Amino acid sequence: MTMWVNPTWAFLTIIPFMVSAEPFGDVPTTRIALVMALHLLNSFVAAMLYRAFRRDSSNGRAWLRALMLFQFYIGVTWGATIWLLWKHGNPANNVFVMAPFVGLLWAYAMSRTMHVGVYLSAVLPIVVLGSLRAITSTGLASHAMAFVLPVVFAYTLAAALMMIRAFEAMLVTSFANDDMAVDLRRAHDEAIRKRFEAEAANASKTTFLANMSHELRTPLNAILGFSDIIAHERLGVVGTKRYKDYAHDINASGSHLLSIINDILDIAKIESGKMELFPVVLDPRDVIGDSMKVVAGRARERQQTVNVHIDDDVPMPYADERAMKQIIINLVGNAIKFTQEGGRIDVSGRRTDGGFELCVSDNGPGIPSDLLEKIFTPFNQVDNRYNRSAGGTGLGLSLVRGLAELHGGKAWLESDTGQGTRAYVYFPVANAPQLRMRGRATA
């Protein structure tokens, strides 16, 4: 901007002196030419500095010093302009020469006060040289003009500083509004995410309730039906052999119903932080052996082969025996349920990462990789139609992970569609118990 503004302003200032010697006095042509030459030189220097800055602007401090020196040089040329155009004893000349510099001070105050050093470098030479010219001139009017530039300088500086403070306050307000807008957008996005999560949870629980009604109704129908037959002796007097078989069916249905209710209660306790554990040092062989007795009958009914292999050097996990059995029964039960008849299930235990790792694998249909984490969500099922035909509440894996994490361990799945599923659970060992307890724990 200096390349064009300075020579233009200088040209407008000298026009009256070029047109007529009256009433502003007869200023020699050489002085007028020198004024234009000085300001054209300013433009040339400004152009060179601009091009150099475009080529390399990496050294910010050096460029700031160069800018301040250049502004000082411009201020000196404007101060020299006052001296070159000044006529002693001509009040009209003196007022006319000073007038453009009043406007120039205002322009500098509006454009350069954001950096005080640059502003003072440009303005002080004008004020000092202009005032010095007026006070060393002859006549009362000239001496009075000596105070014009200092007064205008002080006033414009004060006005500019007030403007800067107002601008800074406006920026602070603007940034605060921007931050508030960002926070509102984040809150809005979070609200949408929470809404989707709530809708997904509601849908999962709706599906769970629909499946649960089937799961609960089946054993209840058996219990009510067989007990009604016995109560009304519909097959004859009590003592008939078939009544004994029905009593066994009632017991089995009641046990199944109790198991479902216990799973629901355990999930609720884990999520509310009220699950109680009684961890002790356990031999995994004994715990796995006891658990397999519970599920072996179901595997035989489906003509499935169940193999158990425990490494000789397995460590002793530090765990709650009931919880560990529950984990094993749930994992093996899932493998039996979702593996085709005649399938194969392997249960293994080994030492890993300073702890005990349980693995239950099968050669069933497998699970898509993008659903491996989803099925750990309470009340969630991967395929409702398949699960319904196989039976299940969708609580098993969620319960497994919750119990594992309460022990300071972890649970995860590995699977590929059509390639079977591998379920893993890690427990810390006895000499390094890292239980993350929720609620009361007693060893």
C-alpha positions as CSV (number, residue, x, y, z in Angstrom):
1,M,0.0,0.0,0.0
2,T,2.9,2.4,0.8
3,M,4.1,2.0,-2.9
4,W,0.9,3.8,-4.0
5,V,-0.4,5.8,-1.1
6,N,2.7,7.8,-0.3
7,P,3.4,9.3,-3.7
8,T,-0.3,9.9,-4.3
9,W,-0.6,11.8,-1.0
10,A,2.5,13.8,-1.7
11,F,1.3,14.6,-5.2
12,L,-2.1,15.9,-3.9
13,T,-0.2,18.0,-1.3
14,I,2.0,19.8,-3.9
15,I,-0.7,20.4,-6.5
16,P,-1.6,23.9,-5.1
17,F,2.0,24.9,-5.2
18,M,2.3,23.8,-8.9
19,V,-0.8,25.6,-10.0
20,S,-0.4,29.1,-8.4
21,A,2.0,30.9,-6.1
22,E,-0.9,32.5,-4.3
23,P,-2.0,32.3,-1.6
24,F,0.4,29.6,-0.4
25,G,3.6,31.3,-1.3
26,D,6.1,30.8,-4.1
27,V,7.8,27.4,-3.4
28,P,10.7,26.7,-5.8
29,T,10.1,24.0,-8.4
30,T,13.3,22.2,-7.3
31,R,11.8,21.7,-3.8
32,I,8.5,20.4,-5.3
33,A,10.5,18.0,-7.5
34,L,12.5,16.9,-4.6
35,V,9.4,16.1,-2.6
36,M,8.1,13.9,-5.4
37,A,11.5,12.3,-5.8
38,L,11.7,11.4,-2.1
39,H,8.3,9.8,-2.1
40,L,8.9,7.9,-5.4
41,L,12.1,6.6,-3.8
42,N,10.0,5.5,-0.9
43,S,7.8,3.5,-3.2
44,F,10.8,1.9,-4.9
45,V,12.3,0.9,-1.5
46,A,8.9,-0.5,-0.4
47,A,8.6,-2.5,-3.6
48,M,12.1,-4.0,-3.1
49,L,11.3,-4.9,0.5
50,Y,8.0,-6.5,-0.5
51,R,9.7,-8.7,-3.1
52,A,12.4,-9.7,-0.7
53,F,9.8,-10.6,1.9
54,R,7.9,-12.7,-0.6
55,R,11.0,-14.6,-1.4
56,D,12.0,-15.4,2.2
57,S,9.9,-14.4,5.3
58,S,11.4,-17.0,7.7
59,N,13.3,-14.5,9.9
60,G,10.4,-12.6,11.6
61,R,12.5,-10.6,14.0
62,A,14.8,-9.3,11.2
63,W,11.9,-8.3,9.1
64,L,10.3,-6.5,12.0
65,R,13.5,-4.5,12.5
66,A,13.6,-3.7,8.8
67,L,10.0,-2.6,8.8
68,M,10.6,-0.2,11.8
69,L,13.7,1.3,10.0
70,F,11.7,1.7,6.8
71,Q,8.8,3.4,8.7
72,F,11.3,5.7,10.4
73,Y,12.8,6.6,7.0
74,I,9.3,7.3,5.6
75,G,8.6,9.5,8.7
76,V,11.8,11.5,8.0
77,T,10.8,12.1,4.4
78,W,7.4,13.4,5.4
79,G,9.0,15.6,8.0
80,A,11.4,16.8,5.2
81,T,8.3,17.5,3.1
82,I,7.1,20.0,5.7
83,W,10.5,21.8,5.6
84,L,10.6,21.8,1.8
85,L,7.1,23.3,1.3
86,W,7.2,25.7,4.3
87,K,7.2,29.5,3.7
88,H,8.2,31.8,6.6
89,G,5.7,34.5,7.5
90,N,2.9,33.0,5.3
91,P,0.2,31.8,7.7
92,A,-1.9,30.3,4.8
93,N,1.1,28.3,3.7
94,N,1.8,27.1,7.2
95,V,-1.8,26.0,7.8
96,F,-2.0,24.3,4.4
97,V,1.3,22.5,4.8
98,M,0.3,21.2,8.3
99,A,-3.2,20.2,7.3
100,P,-2.3,17.1,5.3
101,F,-0.1,15.8,8.1
102,V,-3.1,16.0,10.5
103,G,-4.8,13.6,8.2
104,L,-1.7,11.5,7.9
105,L,-1.4,11.1,11.7
106,W,-5.0,9.9,11.8
107,A,-4.3,7.4,9.0
108,Y,-1.2,6.1,10.8
109,A,-3.2,5.9,14.1
110,M,-5.8,3.7,12.4
111,S,-3.4,1.5,10.4
112,R,-0.2,1.1,12.5
113,T,-1.0,1.2,16.2
114,M,-1.6,-2.6,16.4
115,H,2.2,-2.6,16.6
116,V,3.3,0.4,18.7
117,G,7.0,0.2,17.7
118,V,6.1,0.5,14.0
119,Y,3.7,3.3,14.7
120,L,6.1,5.4,16.7
121,S,8.9,4.8,14.2
122,A,6.7,6.4,11.5
123,V,5.0,9.2,13.5
124,L,7.6,10.6,15.8
125,P,9.9,11.9,13.0
126,I,6.9,13.7,11.4
127,V,5.8,15.3,14.8
128,V,9.3,16.3,15.8
129,L,10.4,17.7,12.4
130,G,7.1,19.4,11.8
131,S,7.0,21.0,15.3
132,L,10.6,22.0,14.9
133,R,9.9,23.7,11.6
134,A,7.0,25.6,13.0
135,I,8.7,26.8,16.2
136,T,11.9,27.9,14.4
137,S,9.8,29.9,11.9
138,T,8.8,33.5,12.2
139,G,5.4,34.8,13.3
140,L,2.9,34.1,16.0
141,A,0.8,31.9,13.7
142,S,3.8,29.7,12.9
143,H,4.6,29.3,16.6
144,A,1.0,28.3,17.3
145,M,1.2,25.7,14.6
146,A,4.1,24.1,16.5
147,F,1.5,22.6,18.9
148,V,-0.8,21.2,16.2
149,L,1.0,18.0,15.4
150,P,1.9,17.1,19.1
151,V,-1.8,17.6,20.1
152,V,-3.1,15.7,17.1
153,F,-0.5,12.9,17.8
154,A,-1.6,12.6,21.4
155,Y,-5.3,12.6,20.6
156,T,-5.0,10.1,17.7
157,L,-2.8,7.8,19.8
158,A,-5.4,7.9,22.6
159,A,-8.2,7.2,20.2
160,A,-6.3,4.4,18.5
161,L,-5.5,2.7,21.8
162,M,-9.2,2.9,22.8
163,M,-10.1,1.4,19.5
164,I,-7.5,-1.4,19.9
165,R,-8.9,-2.2,23.4
166,A,-12.5,-2.3,22.0
167,F,-11.3,-4.4,19.1
168,E,-9.5,-6.8,21.5
169,A,-12.7,-7.0,23.6
170,M,-14.6,-7.8,20.5
171,L,-12.1,-10.5,19.6
172,V,-12.4,-12.0,23.0
173,T,-16.2,-12.0,22.8
174,S,-16.0,-13.4,19.3
175,F,-13.6,-16.2,20.4
176,A,-15.8,-16.9,23.4
177,N,-18.8,-17.2,21.2
178,D,-16.9,-19.5,18.8
179,D,-15.9,-21.7,21.8
180,M,-19.5,-21.7,23.0
181,A,-20.7,-22.6,19.5
182,V,-18.1,-25.5,19.4
183,D,-19.2,-26.6,22.9
184,L,-22.9,-26.5,21.8
185,R,-22.1,-28.5,18.7
186,R,-20.2,-31.1,20.8
187,A,-23.1,-31.2,23.3
188,H,-25.5,-31.6,20.4
189,D,-23.5,-34.4,18.9
190,E,-23.1,-36.0,22.3
191,A,-26.9,-35.7,22.8
192,I,-27.5,-37.4,19.4
193,R,-25.0,-40.1,20.2
194,K,-26.6,-40.7,23.6
195,R,-30.1,-40.8,22.0
196,F,-28.9,-43.4,19.5
197,E,-27.3,-45.4,22.3
198,A,-30.6,-45.2,24.3
199,E,-32.6,-46.2,21.2
200,A,-30.2,-49.1,20.6
201,A,-30.4,-50.1,24.2
202,N,-34.1,-49.9,24.2
203,A,-34.3,-52.0,21.0
204,S,-31.9,-54.5,22.5
205,K,-34.0,-54.7,25.7
206,T,-37.2,-55.0,23.7
207,T,-35.7,-57.9,21.7
208,F,-34.4,-59.4,25.0
209,L,-37.9,-59.2,26.5
210,A,-39.4,-60.8,23.5
211,N,-36.9,-63.6,23.6
212,M,-37.0,-63.8,27.4
213,S,-40.8,-64.3,27.3
214,H,-40.2,-67.4,25.2
215,E,-37.4,-68.6,27.4
216,L,-39.4,-68.1,30.6
217,R,-42.6,-69.4,29.2
218,T,-41.2,-72.7,28.1
219,P,-40.1,-74.0,31.5
220,L,-43.1,-72.4,33.2
221,N,-45.5,-74.2,30.8
222,A,-43.8,-77.5,31.6
223,I,-43.9,-76.8,35.4
224,L,-47.6,-75.7,35.3
225,G,-48.6,-78.5,32.9
226,F,-47.0,-81.4,34.6
227,S,-47.9,-80.1,38.1
228,D,-51.5,-79.8,36.9
229,I,-51.5,-83.4,35.6
230,I,-50.2,-84.6,39.0
231,A,-52.5,-82.4,41.1
232,H,-55.6,-83.6,39.3
233,E,-54.4,-87.2,38.9
234,R,-55.4,-87.1,35.3
235,L,-53.4,-90.2,34.5
236,G,-54.7,-92.0,37.6
237,V,-53.9,-92.0,41.3
238,V,-50.6,-90.5,42.4
239,G,-48.0,-93.3,42.4
240,T,-48.2,-94.1,38.6
241,K,-44.7,-94.3,37.2
242,R,-45.3,-91.5,34.6
243,Y,-45.9,-89.1,37.5
244,K,-42.3,-89.7,38.6
245,D,-41.0,-88.8,35.1
246,Y,-43.1,-85.6,35.2
247,A,-41.7,-84.7,38.6
248,H,-38.2,-84.9,37.1
249,D,-39.3,-82.7,34.2
250,I,-40.7,-80.2,36.6
251,N,-37.4,-80.2,38.5
252,A,-35.4,-79.7,35.3
253,S,-37.6,-76.9,34.1
254,G,-37.5,-75.2,37.5
255,S,-33.7,-75.5,37.5
256,H,-33.5,-74.0,34.0
257,L,-35.8,-71.2,35.0
258,L,-33.7,-70.5,38.1
259,S,-30.6,-70.4,36.0
260,I,-32.1,-67.7,33.8
261,I,-33.2,-65.7,36.7
262,N,-29.7,-66.0,38.3
263,D,-28.1,-64.8,35.1
264,I,-30.4,-61.7,35.1
265,L,-29.6,-61.0,38.7
266,D,-25.9,-61.4,38.3
267,I,-25.8,-59.0,35.3
268,A,-27.8,-56.5,37.4
269,K,-25.4,-56.9,40.3
270,I,-22.3,-56.4,38.1
271,E,-23.8,-53.3,36.4
272,S,-24.8,-51.8,39.8
273,G,-21.4,-52.6,41.4
274,K,-22.9,-54.9,44.0
275,M,-21.5,-58.2,42.8
276,E,-19.7,-60.1,45.7
277,L,-16.7,-62.3,45.0
278,F,-14.9,-64.7,47.3
279,P,-11.6,-65.3,45.5
280,V,-9.3,-68.1,46.5
281,V,-6.4,-70.0,44.8
282,L,-8.0,-72.5,42.5
283,D,-6.7,-75.6,40.6
284,P,-8.1,-75.0,37.1
285,R,-8.2,-78.8,36.5
286,D,-10.7,-79.3,39.3
287,V,-12.9,-76.3,38.4
288,I,-13.0,-77.3,34.7
289,G,-13.7,-80.9,35.6
290,D,-16.6,-80.0,37.8
291,S,-18.0,-77.6,35.2
292,M,-17.8,-80.2,32.4
293,K,-20.0,-82.6,34.5
294,V,-22.8,-80.0,34.3
295,V,-22.7,-79.6,30.4
296,A,-21.6,-83.1,29.4
297,G,-25.2,-84.4,29.2
298,R,-26.2,-81.7,26.7
299,A,-23.2,-82.5,24.5
300,R,-24.1,-86.2,24.5
301,E,-27.6,-85.4,23.4
302,R,-26.3,-83.6,20.4
303,Q,-23.7,-86.3,19.8
304,Q,-20.9,-83.7,20.1
305,T,-17.3,-84.5,21.0
306,V,-15.8,-82.5,23.9
307,N,-12.1,-82.6,24.5
308,V,-10.3,-81.1,27.5
309,H,-6.6,-80.4,27.6
310,I,-4.8,-78.5,30.4
311,D,-1.1,-77.9,30.2
312,D,1.1,-79.3,32.9
313,D,2.6,-76.0,33.9
314,V,-0.7,-74.0,34.2
315,P,-0.6,-71.5,37.1
316,M,-3.2,-71.3,39.9
317,P,-5.7,-68.5,39.2
318,Y,-6.9,-66.3,42.0
319,A,-10.6,-66.4,41.5
320,D,-14.1,-66.9,42.9
321,E,-14.9,-70.6,42.3
322,R,-18.6,-70.1,41.6
323,A,-17.8,-67.3,39.1
324,M,-15.2,-69.3,37.3
325,K,-17.5,-72.3,37.0
326,Q,-20.2,-69.9,35.7
327,I,-17.8,-68.6,33.1
328,I,-16.8,-72.1,31.9
329,I,-20.4,-73.4,31.9
330,N,-21.6,-70.4,29.9
331,L,-18.8,-70.7,27.3
332,V,-19.1,-74.4,26.8
333,G,-22.9,-74.2,26.9
334,N,-22.7,-71.6,24.1
335,A,-20.4,-73.8,22.1
336,I,-22.7,-76.8,22.5
337,K,-25.8,-74.7,21.6
338,F,-24.4,-73.1,18.5
339,T,-22.4,-76.0,17.1
340,Q,-24.1,-78.4,14.8
341,E,-24.9,-82.0,16.0
342,G,-21.9,-84.2,15.8
343,G,-19.6,-81.2,16.1
344,R,-16.3,-80.8,18.1
345,I,-15.6,-78.6,21.1
346,D,-12.2,-78.2,22.7
347,V,-11.6,-76.8,26.2
348,S,-8.0,-75.9,27.0
349,G,-6.0,-74.1,29.6
350,R,-2.4,-72.7,29.5
351,R,0.0,-70.2,31.1
352,T,0.2,-66.8,29.3
353,D,1.3,-63.3,30.3
354,G,1.8,-64.2,33.9
355,G,-1.7,-65.7,34.3
356,F,-4.1,-68.5,33.3
357,E,-5.8,-68.4,30.0
358,L,-9.0,-70.5,29.3
359,C,-10.0,-71.2,25.7
360,V,-13.2,-72.8,24.5
361,S,-13.2,-73.5,20.7
362,D,-15.7,-75.1,18.4
363,N,-16.2,-75.9,14.7
364,G,-19.6,-74.2,14.5
365,P,-20.8,-71.6,12.0
366,G,-18.7,-68.8,13.5
367,I,-19.4,-65.1,14.0
368,P,-18.8,-62.2,11.6
369,S,-15.7,-60.2,12.8
370,D,-17.7,-56.9,13.0
371,L,-20.0,-58.5,15.6
372,L,-17.5,-59.9,17.9
373,E,-17.7,-57.0,20.4
374,K,-21.3,-56.3,19.9
375,I,-22.4,-59.7,21.3
376,F,-20.8,-58.9,24.7
377,T,-23.4,-56.2,25.2
378,P,-26.1,-57.3,27.7
379,F,-29.3,-58.5,26.1
380,N,-27.8,-58.5,22.7
381,Q,-27.9,-61.4,20.2
382,V,-26.0,-61.6,16.9
383,D,-28.9,-63.2,15.0
384,N,-32.2,-63.3,16.7
385,R,-33.7,-65.9,14.4
386,Y,-30.8,-68.3,14.9
387,N,-30.6,-67.6,18.6
388,R,-34.3,-68.2,19.0
389,S,-34.2,-71.5,17.3
390,A,-31.1,-72.5,19.4
391,G,-32.5,-70.9,22.7
392,G,-30.7,-68.3,24.8
393,T,-31.2,-65.0,26.5
394,G,-28.3,-63.1,25.2
395,L,-26.8,-62.7,28.7
396,G,-24.1,-65.4,28.7
397,L,-21.2,-63.6,27.1
398,S,-22.0,-60.3,28.8
399,L,-21.9,-62.2,32.2
400,V,-18.6,-63.9,31.2
401,R,-16.9,-60.6,30.4
402,G,-18.3,-58.9,33.5
403,L,-17.1,-61.7,35.8
404,A,-13.7,-61.8,34.1
405,E,-13.2,-58.1,34.5
406,L,-14.2,-58.2,38.2
407,H,-11.2,-60.6,38.6
408,G,-8.8,-58.1,36.9
409,G,-8.9,-60.3,33.8
410,K,-10.5,-60.0,30.4
411,A,-12.6,-62.0,27.9
412,W,-12.7,-61.8,24.1
413,L,-13.7,-63.8,21.0
414,E,-11.9,-64.8,17.8
415,S,-14.0,-66.1,14.9
416,D,-14.6,-66.1,11.2
417,T,-17.8,-66.9,9.5
418,G,-17.8,-70.7,8.7
419,Q,-14.6,-71.3,10.6
420,G,-15.8,-71.8,14.2
421,T,-15.4,-69.6,17.3
422,R,-12.7,-69.3,20.0
423,A,-13.7,-67.8,23.3
424,Y,-10.8,-66.7,25.6
425,V,-10.8,-65.7,29.3
426,Y,-7.7,-64.5,31.2
427,F,-7.3,-64.7,35.0
428,P,-4.5,-63.3,37.1
429,V,-2.4,-65.9,39.0
430,A,-2.3,-66.5,42.7
431,N,1.0,-64.7,43.4
432,A,-0.2,-61.5,41.6
433,P,-3.8,-61.0,42.4
434,Q,-5.1,-57.9,40.6
435,L,-8.8,-58.0,41.4
436,R,-10.8,-55.0,40.4
437,M,-13.6,-55.4,42.9
438,R,-17.0,-53.8,42.7
439,G,-18.7,-54.1,46.1
440,R,-17.4,-56.3,48.9
441,A,-14.8,-58.9,48.3
442,T,-13.4,-61.5,50.8
443,A,-10.4,-63.7,50.3
